[in-house]
């Protein structure tokens, strides 16, 4: 098992946001974590990424307990998050943003990986010298994903990649997610409010409601669940 979360609990003061959540992600999978606003999806990703204090339970990555490992060391081990809202470096160029993604690397393949990112996102190649803050929302999402890929991760965590994008760009982003999974073997944990799109590309899925997992199974099984269909699939 590449990533395994066991009995995860997250508290913000007196608020118990994540309650004994357990799930796993096998190498090469796309796993969707779906749920409404405030369900605890982003808190779950932040806990995995080492961005929260006071987390209890166990998070195993690549055979190692990373529950108490600092965020930057988790990135160095091969687990990287694309945050909600993109969080690109607006005053740096596209290429500078991508180079920041490789900040922890000291190998000689960074240039090759840069070209792979440009091949995956041709629009970034066209705008490599443009300030990132002047890109469109879709282009910023591509840049955030490309920056994450520059760290050469084993697992990429995507937090609401379709947020604020037009339907055409949503389709493009989901196509790219499928491409990096199928062609590059990238393991993906996808947090997404667009449950329909997420379940179309995922291998398996978990439904998070009020900090608890309430349904799980293959993506097809979750999509066929009457309660899930009523609540999230229209």
C-alpha positions as CSV (number, residue, x, y, z in Angstrom):
1,X,0.0,0.0,0.0
2,X,1.5,3.3,-1.1
3,X,-0.5,5.6,1.2
4,X,-2.6,4.4,4.1
5,X,-4.5,6.6,6.5
6,X,-5.6,4.9,9.8
7,X,-8.0,6.4,12.3
8,X,-7.2,10.0,11.4
9,X,-8.5,12.7,13.8
10,X,-8.1,16.4,13.3
11,X,-9.2,19.0,15.8
12,X,-9.3,22.8,15.6
13,X,-9.7,23.8,19.3
14,X,-13.0,22.3,20.4
15,X,-14.1,21.4,16.8
16,X,-13.6,17.8,15.9
17,X,-13.2,18.2,12.2
18,X,-12.0,14.7,11.1
19,X,-13.3,11.7,13.1
20,X,-11.5,8.3,12.8
21,X,-11.1,8.5,9.0
22,X,-9.3,5.5,7.4
23,X,-8.6,4.9,3.7
24,X,-5.9,3.7,1.4
25,X,-4.4,4.5,-1.9
26,X,-2.5,1.9,-3.9
27,X,0.3,2.7,-6.3
28,X,-1.0,3.8,-9.8
29,X,-4.6,4.5,-8.6
30,X,-6.7,7.6,-8.9
31,X,-8.7,7.8,-5.6
32,X,-11.4,10.3,-5.2
33,X,-12.5,11.9,-1.9
34,X,-15.8,13.6,-2.4
35,X,-18.2,15.5,-0.2
36,X,-19.9,18.8,0.4
37,X,-18.2,22.1,1.5
38,X,-17.1,21.7,5.1
39,X,-17.0,17.9,5.1
40,X,-13.3,17.9,6.0
41,X,-11.7,17.0,2.6
42,X,-9.1,19.8,2.7
43,X,-8.3,19.1,6.3
44,X,-7.6,15.5,5.4
45,X,-5.2,16.5,2.7
46,X,-3.5,19.0,5.0
47,X,-3.1,16.4,7.6
48,X,-1.5,14.0,5.1
49,X,0.8,16.8,3.8
50,X,2.1,17.6,7.3
51,X,0.5,21.1,7.4
52,X,-1.6,20.6,10.6
53,X,-0.6,20.2,14.2
54,X,-2.4,18.1,16.7
55,X,-3.2,15.3,14.3
56,X,-3.8,11.8,15.8
57,X,-4.0,8.5,14.1
58,X,-1.4,7.2,11.6
59,X,-0.5,8.2,8.1
60,X,1.8,5.6,6.3
61,X,3.5,6.6,3.1
62,X,5.7,4.2,1.1
63,X,6.1,2.0,4.2
64,X,6.9,4.8,6.6
65,X,4.9,6.5,9.3
66,X,4.9,10.2,8.3
67,X,2.2,11.4,10.8
68,X,4.7,13.7,12.6
69,X,7.1,14.4,9.7
70,X,7.4,18.1,8.7
71,X,5.7,19.2,5.5
72,X,9.0,19.9,3.6
73,X,10.4,16.5,4.4
74,X,7.2,14.9,3.2
75,X,7.6,16.6,-0.1
76,X,11.1,15.4,-0.3
77,X,9.9,11.8,0.2
78,X,7.7,12.1,-2.8
79,X,4.2,13.3,-1.7
80,X,3.2,16.7,-2.9
81,X,-0.1,18.7,-2.7
82,X,-1.6,21.1,-5.3
83,X,-3.6,23.3,-2.9
84,X,-7.1,24.7,-3.3
85,X,-6.9,28.1,-5.0
86,X,-3.6,27.2,-6.8
87,X,-1.3,29.3,-4.6
88,X,1.1,30.0,-7.4
89,X,3.9,32.7,-7.0
90,X,2.2,35.5,-8.7
91,X,5.2,37.8,-9.0
92,X,7.4,35.1,-10.5
93,X,7.4,33.9,-14.1
94,X,5.9,30.6,-15.2
95,X,9.4,29.1,-15.5
96,X,10.5,30.4,-12.1
97,X,7.4,28.8,-10.5
98,X,8.2,25.5,-12.1
99,X,11.8,25.7,-10.9
100,X,10.5,26.3,-7.4
101,X,8.8,23.0,-7.7
102,X,12.2,21.4,-8.0
103,X,13.7,23.3,-5.1
104,X,14.4,20.2,-3.0
105,X,16.0,18.2,-5.9
106,X,19.7,18.0,-6.7
107,X,19.6,15.5,-9.6
108,X,20.5,16.2,-13.2
109,X,17.0,15.5,-14.7
110,X,15.3,18.7,-13.8
111,X,15.6,20.1,-17.3
112,X,14.1,16.9,-18.8
113,X,11.2,17.1,-16.3
114,X,10.7,20.8,-17.3
115,X,10.3,19.7,-20.9
116,X,7.8,17.0,-19.9
117,X,5.7,19.6,-18.1
118,X,5.8,21.9,-21.1
119,X,4.8,19.0,-23.3
120,X,1.9,18.2,-20.9
121,X,0.9,21.9,-20.7
122,X,1.8,23.6,-24.0
123,X,0.2,26.8,-22.9
124,X,2.8,27.1,-20.1
125,X,5.6,26.8,-22.7
126,X,4.0,29.6,-24.6
127,X,4.0,31.8,-21.4
128,X,7.2,30.6,-19.8
129,X,8.5,34.2,-19.3
130,X,5.1,35.7,-18.3
131,X,4.3,36.6,-14.7
132,X,2.2,33.8,-13.2
133,X,-0.2,36.3,-11.7
134,X,-1.3,37.4,-15.2
135,X,-2.4,33.9,-16.3
136,X,-6.0,32.9,-16.5
137,X,-7.5,30.7,-13.8
138,X,-7.2,27.5,-15.9
139,X,-3.6,28.3,-16.8
140,X,-2.8,28.9,-13.1
141,X,-4.2,25.5,-12.3
142,X,-2.0,24.0,-14.9
143,X,1.0,25.8,-13.5
144,X,0.2,24.6,-10.0
145,X,0.0,21.0,-11.2
146,X,3.1,21.4,-13.3
147,X,5.0,22.9,-10.3
148,X,4.0,19.9,-8.2
149,X,5.1,17.5,-10.9
150,X,8.5,19.2,-10.9
151,X,9.2,17.7,-7.5
152,X,9.1,14.3,-9.1
153,X,6.5,12.9,-6.7
154,X,5.2,9.4,-6.1
155,X,1.8,10.7,-5.1
156,X,0.1,14.0,-6.0
157,X,-2.7,15.3,-3.9
158,X,-5.1,17.5,-5.9
159,X,-7.5,19.8,-3.9
160,X,-10.5,21.0,-5.9
161,X,-8.6,21.4,-9.3
162,X,-11.8,22.3,-11.1
163,X,-12.8,25.1,-8.8
164,X,-13.8,28.3,-10.7
165,X,-13.1,26.9,-14.1
166,X,-15.3,26.9,-17.2
167,X,-16.8,23.5,-18.3
168,X,-14.3,23.3,-21.2
169,X,-11.3,23.9,-18.9
170,X,-12.7,21.4,-16.3
171,X,-12.7,18.8,-19.0
172,X,-9.2,19.7,-20.0
173,X,-7.9,19.5,-16.4
174,X,-9.5,16.1,-15.8
175,X,-8.1,14.8,-19.1
176,X,-4.6,15.9,-17.9
177,X,-5.2,14.2,-14.6
178,X,-6.0,11.0,-16.4
179,X,-3.0,11.4,-18.7
180,X,-0.4,11.8,-15.9
181,X,-2.0,8.8,-14.2
182,X,-2.1,6.5,-17.2
183,X,1.0,7.6,-19.2
184,X,3.3,8.6,-16.3
185,X,2.0,6.1,-13.7
186,X,1.3,8.9,-11.2
187,X,-0.7,8.0,-8.2
188,X,-3.4,10.6,-7.5
189,X,-5.6,11.4,-4.4
190,X,-8.3,13.8,-5.8
191,X,-10.4,16.0,-3.6
192,X,-13.2,17.3,-5.7
193,X,-16.7,18.8,-5.3
194,X,-17.6,17.9,-8.9
195,X,-18.4,14.3,-7.9
196,X,-19.6,13.3,-11.3
197,X,-16.3,14.2,-13.0
198,X,-14.2,12.7,-10.2
199,X,-16.1,9.4,-10.2
200,X,-15.7,9.2,-14.0
201,X,-11.9,9.0,-13.8
202,X,-11.3,7.4,-10.3
203,X,-10.5,3.8,-9.6
204,X,-12.1,4.0,-6.2
205,X,-13.8,6.6,-4.0
206,X,-14.6,7.6,-0.5
207,X,-17.5,9.9,0.6
208,X,-16.7,12.3,3.5
209,X,-19.5,13.8,5.4
210,X,-19.2,15.8,8.6
211,X,-15.6,14.5,9.1
212,X,-16.6,10.8,8.7
213,X,-16.3,8.3,5.8
214,X,-19.9,7.4,5.0
215,X,-19.5,5.4,1.8
216,X,-16.6,3.7,-0.1
217,X,-15.8,1.3,-2.8
218,X,-14.9,1.3,-6.5
219,X,-15.9,4.5,-8.3
220,X,-18.6,2.6,-10.0
221,X,-20.0,1.2,-6.8
222,X,-20.0,4.7,-5.1
223,X,-21.6,6.2,-8.2
224,X,-24.4,3.6,-8.1
225,X,-25.1,4.2,-4.4
226,X,-28.6,5.7,-4.3
227,X,-27.8,8.0,-1.4
228,X,-24.6,9.3,-3.1
229,X,-26.5,9.7,-6.4
230,X,-29.2,11.8,-4.6
231,X,-26.8,14.0,-2.6
232,X,-23.9,14.5,-5.1
233,X,-24.8,13.4,-8.6
234,X,-28.1,15.1,-9.2
